[in-house]
Amino acid sequence: MSLQNELRTEAKDWDEHETNGLYQMMLRAANELDRLTTELTAVKAERDALSEQVSTKKDWVLVPREPERERLVSMAIRYDHALAVPGYYDNPAFAHFGGVGHAKRLEGTIISMRQLYEEAIGQGFYPNNKAMIAATGSAK
């Protein structure tokens, strides 16, 4: 027996024996539960329909709005393979990189990768500055 039916059965028993308002309260709860269940079913159907639309686009992929740190580190290492070697930029031979050290260089590159990720998912600089970018002649 569903929760809604249990509430209705219990509410009917109270209605038959007492009239202290408990019946009305339980009936409202059952009706609200019905409404929320119907709404949830509709939302799930909409989600499934959208999922179906996206899955039929073979060239599309879904990515999270907020990337995991591991994704950004992977992007940073792909950009600069030396970042995969702990302490690589701590070597005095790399002082010409500003002497910031490996950890700071990694964090700086991660910041850049976050910015690139934001651009790739449509949340970056471009949506707000289309006219300026078009004026540079590079938006073709």
N, C-alpha and C positions, 0 to 999 in steps of 0.2 A: 504494500500500500504506500502511495506517495505521501510526502509530508503534507502537501495541500489537503489530500483526502483525510489524513489523520486529524489535521486541525479542524476541518469541517465536521468530522464525526464527533470529535471532542466538543466542539462548539455547539452542535445540535443537542448533545447530552446536557450541557449547561443550560441551554435555552429551555429545555423541557423541565428542568428542576429549579433553576434560579434565574432571576432577571437583573442581576447586579452589574451589567455592562460588560462582563467578561466575554459574553457571546459576541458582542459587537467588536471588541478589541481583537479577538481571535479571528473573526471573519475578515477584518481589515488586514490583519497580518497575512492571512491566506491569500487574499486578493492581491496584496502587494507582492507576495512571493510569485504568484501567477504572472503578474505584470513583468517582474524582473526576469523570470524564466523565459518569457516570450521575447523580451528585449535581448537577452543573452543569445537566444537562438538566432535572432535576426542579425546580431553583430557577428556571430560565428559564420553565418551564411555569407555575409558581405566579405568577411575576411577570406573565406574559401574561394569566393568568386574572384577577388583581387589576386589571390595566390595563383589561381588557374590562369589569369591573364598574364601574369609575370612569367609563369613557368612555360608558357607557350612562346615566349620571346627567347629564342635560343642564344642570342648574343648578349643577353642581359644577365646580371648577377645582382643579388641583394647583399648589401653591406650594412653593418651597424652605423648609426649616426655618430656614436662615440667609439673610436677605435681602442682596442686593448693596447696597453703599453707594449706588449710583445710584438704586435703588428708594427708599431712605430719604430721599435728597435730593429726589427727585420728590415724595414724600409731604410733606416739610417745606415745599416751595415751594407745593404745593397748599393747605396749611394757612395759610401766610403768603406771599402773592405777592411781597412786598417782598424776601424772601430771594433771589429770582431776580436782583435788581439788586445787583451787587457793590458793597460799601461803603455801601449804603443806610443802615444803622443806625449808621454811623460819623459821620454828620452830627450836629453839636451840637444840632440841633433835636430829636433823639430822646433826649436825656439823661434824659428821664422814664422810659425803659425800663431805667434802672439804669446807663446809660453803659458797658455791657459791650462794645459794639462789634459789628460785623456778624458777624465770624468766630465769636465766642463765642455769639452769639444763634443762628446757624445750627447750631453743634454741640449746643447745648442743645435745639433743636427736633428735631434728628436723634435725640437720646436719647429724647425723648418719642415720636417716630414708631416707634422700635424697640420701645418698650413697647406701643404700639398694635398693631404687627405681631404681637408675641408673643401678645397677647390674641386677635387675629383667627384665629391658627392653633391656638389652644388650648394654648399653652405659657406663658401669663402668670399673673396673679394669681388669676383666677377659679377654676381647678380646685382650688386649695388652700383657698379661702375661700368655698365655696358657701353654707354656713350663715350666715356673717356677711353676705354680700350679700343672701341671702333675708330676713334680719332687717331690712334697711333698707326692705323693701317695694318696692324698685325692680326686683326680678327677676320680671317677669311675662311 
